[in-house]
């Protein structure tokens, strides 16, 4: 199964992101990055980091560094892709 997946390639990619301000991307919110679309899998405010963090899945997988946006309360807000773990 893993060899078949390696030959086909991935259909989606998990991305981790952070946000400025206090608006939190919650589970199920739509997200996009270029021509890729998906949904937020998890999001919350990180008291230790002092800003919102989250993760989601995008399909087709976007190129690393592509600008991520999440729709929060009918507005598309920019997010910054980051590496895991959140430190």
Rosetta blueprint (number, residue, H / E / L):
1 X L
2 X H
3 X H
4 X H
5 X H
6 X H
7 X H
8 X H
9 X L
10 X L
11 X L
12 X L
13 X E
14 X E
15 X E
16 X E
17 X E
18 X E
19 X L
20 X L
21 X L
22 X L
23 X L
24 X L
25 X L
26 X L
27 X L
28 X L
29 X L
30 X E
31 X E
32 X E
33 X E
34 X L
35 X L
36 X E
37 X E
38 X E
39 X E
40 X E
41 X E
42 X E
43 X E
44 X E
45 X E
46 X E
47 X L
48 X L
49 X L
50 X L
51 X E
52 X E
53 X E
54 X E
55 X E
56 X E
57 X E
58 X E
59 X E
60 X L
61 X L
62 X L
63 X L
64 X L
65 X L
66 X L
67 X L
68 X E
69 X E
70 X E
71 X E
72 X E
73 X L
74 X L
75 X E
76 X E
77 X E
78 X E
79 X E
80 X E
81 X E
82 X E
83 X L
84 X L
85 X L
86 X L
87 X L
